[in-house]
């Protein structure tokens, strides 16, 4: 499986501050970005996988919602996570 427990722990530790703090906005955005990148690579190989395409669109929407929340609450944290993950609007 591409998203093992160790990978999740590493993502939350790097972006969320603590491995057990899974509710942190930056950690969730980083996790969604990891999953989006994986699904994008999958769709490059399997163009007709429409269920995965739908899941990808839903994940992008969830990440966008979290980014919108972060931009409203703390613009500096928003700019830092955008720069760190390489996301552009």
GILINUR-V514963 format. One record per backbone hydrogen bond with DSSP energy under -0.5 kcal/mol. NH is the residue of the N-H (numbers start at 1). CO is the residue of the C=O. If there is no record, write none. Layout:
NH;CO + NH;CO
//
This chain:
4;2 + 8;4 + 9;5 + 10;6 + 11;7 + 12;8 + 13;9 + 14;10 + 15;11 + 16;12 + 17;13 + 18;12 + 21;18 + 22;20 + 24;21 + 28;24 + 29;25 + 30;26 + 31;27 + 32;28 + 33;29 + 34;30 + 35;31 + 36;32 + 37;33 + 38;34 + 39;35 + 40;36 + 41;37 + 42;38 + 43;39 + 44;40 + 45;41 + 46;42 + 47;45 + 49;46 + 50;48 + 53;49 + 54;50 + 55;51 + 56;52 + 57;53 + 58;54 + 59;55 + 60;56 + 61;57 + 62;58 + 63;59 + 64;60 + 65;61 + 66;62 + 67;63 + 68;64 + 69;65 + 70;66 + 71;67 + 72;68 + 73;69 + 74;70 + 78;74 + 79;75 + 80;76 + 81;77 + 82;78 + 83;79 + 84;80 + 85;81 + 86;82 + 87;82
//
